[in-house]
Amino acid sequence: MLLILIGWWLLRTLGLRDQALRLVRKHCERSDVQLLDDSIALTGMRVVRNRRGRPGLVRRYAFEFTVTGEHRYDGYIDLHGQQQLHLEMAPHPFPGEAPDEHMHPSTSATIHRIH
């Protein structure tokens, strides 16, 4: 019975990872950036309560992306079950914007958060 339970949990975890990867790919396409290595990595799990007060797991997956192919930027996505809670990408230049323009000391840093 324990072996069946472990097997079910592993299959569910792989399915959730695939769901997270699909969401990240879609977001990168909409943002006109390239998902590097076409992969994500589970970096953490935590127990939280949902709206009904029941406990559940939130999984955090990290990924890397690039705008110009020269620099790597980090991002992460949080999933509660199959539901996306949060997706955040590190500050980066927008496609078509010169990298030096983004890194110029006279401009302030802008953080782009996608919820």
N, C-alpha and C positions, 0 to 999 in steps of 0.2 A: 504494500500500500504506500509506504514511504517513497519507494522508487517511482511509482506512478505520479505521486504528488510532485516530486522533484522534476520529472520529465515534463509535466504540464507547466510548471513554473518557468522552466527554461524555454519552452516553445512560446509561451506568452511573452516573455521578455524579448525574444527575438522578433516577434510580431510588433511589439511596441517600438523597438529600435527601427524597424522598417518604416513604421508610421512616422516617427520623428524625422527620418531621413527624407521621406517624401515631402513633409512640411518644409524642411530646410531647403530642399531643392527648389520647390515652388517659390519660396520667399526670395531666394537668390536670383531666380529668373526674373521675378517682378522687379527686383532692385537693380538688375543689370550688372550683377557681379558673378564671379565664377567660384563655385564651391570647389575647394582644393581637395585632391585625392578622392573625391566623390565618397567621402566617409564622415562618420560622426563617431564619437566615443563616449560611453557612459562614464561620467565623472563623479556621480554621487546620487544617493537616494535618501529621502527623508520621509518620515511619517507625518501626515497632516490630517486635519479633519475636513470633510467636505461640508457643503451647505446644510446637510441633514445631520451633521455631527458624527458621522461614521468615519473611522480612520481609513486612510488610504495612503498609497505611496506616490510621491512626486519624484520623478527621475529627471536628472539633468544630463544632457548630452552636449558635448563641446564639438565645435567644428572650426575650420579655418577657411577663409575666403580671400580673394584678391580682386582688385579693380583693374589694375594695369598689367598684372603678371609679375611685377617687380617686388611688391611687398605683400607679406602675409598678415592678415588681421584675424583676430579671434572673435568667436561668437558662441552663444549657447542658447539652447531651447529647454524649457521645463515642460514636462508632460505629467498630467494627473490622469492616469489611465490612458485613454486615447485622446484626451482633451488637451489642447495647447493652452498653457497658462501664460507663458512669457517667452518671447524671443528677443534677444538683444545682440546687436552687432557693435563691435568696437568702432570708435570714430574713424572715418576713412573719407578719402576724396570721392566725390561723385563721378561717375563715368563721364568722360569728356573734360573734366576739370584737370588742370595741370597739377601734378603732385607737389611741385614747389609752391604753388599758390596755396595749397592746403596747409603746408608746413611753415608758411611765412610767420615770423615771430610777431608781427604787428596785428595779426588776426587772432581772435580768441577761438579756443577749441569749442567745437559743437558736438554734443553727444546726441546720437540718434537712437531713440528707443522705440521699438515696435512692440505693441502689446497685442 
